[in-house]
Amino acid sequence: MRTLLVLVLILVLLAVFNPDESDFKAFVRDHAGEMVGERVGGGTLGDVLGSLGGGLAADAIMRVTRRDNYYIFSTYTVNLDGPAGEAQEWKFLGIATQFIELKRPDALKGR
């Protein structure tokens, strides 16, 4: 009985902390900002440009992102080549407020 109660509690917690679209947008903004800042060379200028670039990237990426909600976790698919193809899909697993990259498009491998 105790095991069942613990399992139910874990499932409830996963459902409560299942990240939504705004969480994914914040994740994209932060990581895109870091990438832009590193490309610029860091420092104050890198931070400013990273913040601006991250916000712009997040807005653009959210337009081509699909969320599949499974209640205790979600998957996010960023379709970089439009609805016609699946070759350039970037997939993430969102669970317990964290995001894990599942699949990276060939164009972004090595970055």
N, C-alpha and C positions, 0 to 999 in steps of 0.2 A: 504494500500500500504506500509506503514511504517513497519508493522508487517512482511510482506513478505520479505522486504529488510533485516530486522534484522535476519530473519530465514535463508535467503540465506547467509548472512555474517557469521552466526554461522556455517553453513554447510561447507563453504569454509575454515574457521579457523580450524574446526575439520579435514578436509582433509589435510590441510597443516601440522598440528601437529600430524597426525596419525603416531605412532611409527613404525619403521621398524625393521628388524632383528638385526641390529647393536645396536639399542636402547635396544632391549630385551636382547641381549648378555651382555650389560653393566649392565642392571638391575640384571641379574643372577649373574654376577661376583661380584657386590657389595654385594648382599644379601648372597651369598655363602661365601664370604670373612668374612662378619660379623659373620656368624654361626661358621666358623672355628675358628676365633679369640676368640669368646666367649667360645668355647670348650677348647681351650688351656689355657684360663684364663686371656686374655686381655694383656695389657701392650705392650711393644715394640715387644716382641717375638710373641704375638698374632697378632699384626698388620702385621708383616712380613709374618708369616705363613698364615694368612687370605688372604693377597694379592696373594700369590702363589697359595693357595688352591682355591680361587675364580676364578682365571684365568683358572686353570685346569678344574674346575667344569663347567665353562661357555663353554669351548671348547667341553667338553663331552656332555653336555646337548643340545647344538645346533645341534649335529648330530642326535638327536632323537626328534627334535622339528619341528612341522608343523605350518606354519602361514597361516591363512585364512584372506585375505584382503577384507574388505568391504568398502574401501575408506575413510569413516569417522571414522572407528575404525577397529581394527584387533583382532582376537583371536589367541592365541598361545597354542598349545597342545603339552605337553611334554609326549611322550609315553614311560614310564619306563619299560614296559614288552614286548616291541617289537611289530611288526605288527600283531601278532597272537591274541592279547587280548586288551581289553579296560578297564580292571579292575584297572590298575595302571596308569591312565592318570591324569596329572596335567594340569589344564586349567587356562589361564589368559586372561583377557580383556585388550587390549591396546587402550587407548583413551586419546587424548590431552596430549601426552608425559608421561602419567601415566600408571601403570599396577595394575590391581585389580585381586586378586586370586578368581577364580570362583569355582574351584573344586580341592580338595586335595586328593591324593591317601590314602587309608587306612593305608599303611605302614608309612606314614608321619604325620598322625593325632596325635595331642598332642605335636608337635614340633613347 
